[in-house]
Amino acid sequence: MNYSSAAERVIEAVNRLLIAAMTSAWTSALSHQHVAPPEVDDGNDDGSPLGVQNSSAPEGADKQH
């Protein structure tokens, strides 16, 4: 029996088993994860939504007629 070909067959079999196990673990992890939607960094550090100014004054109070 040729040992190098037997070793190569064993290595290939173990490689296929590892690939199958890792694929199964990966797909299982993907199906069980609960991902929150990503937070968009709009550059505002005050936490206010886009287009909303952080002010205690009523809306339109800064407009003078």
N, C-alpha and C positions, 0 to 999 in steps of 0.2 A: 504494500500500500504506500502510496506517495504521501508523505506527511504534509508537504506544503499544500497540496490540493485539499487534503482533509481539513487542515487549519483554515484555509481560505473559505471552505464551505461553512465551517463553524462560525467564523467571523461574519460572513454574510448572513447567516441565520440569526445571530445575535443582533446584528445591525437591523435586520427587518423587524425583529421583536421590539427593539428600542424605538424605532420609528413608529411602530404601531402603538406602543404604550404612550409615547409623547404626544402623538396625534390625538389619542383618546383623552388624555389629560387636558390638552389644550382646548378641545371642543367642549369638554365637560366644564371647564373653567369659564369659557365664553358663555355658555348657556346659563350659568348660575350667577354671573356678575350683575350687579345693579349699579349702573353708571348714572351719575347725576349729569345734567347738561352742563357743558363747559361755561365758565363765567367769562364774559367778554370784558376785556380791559379797555375801557373807553378813555382812560386818562384822568377820569374824575376820581379823586381820592376820598370825596365826601360821601360816597355811596348813593348819591342821587341818580335817578334814571337819566337817560339821555334827553337833552332838551329841557330839563327841569332845573331851574336855578335854586340854589339853596339860600332862601331868604325868609325872614320872618314877616316881611311886609306883605300885605295883600296883593293879589295880582293886579297889575295896572297902577299901583301906587307910585311907581317911579316915573310915570308919564305925566307931564304937565301940559295943560292946554293953554 
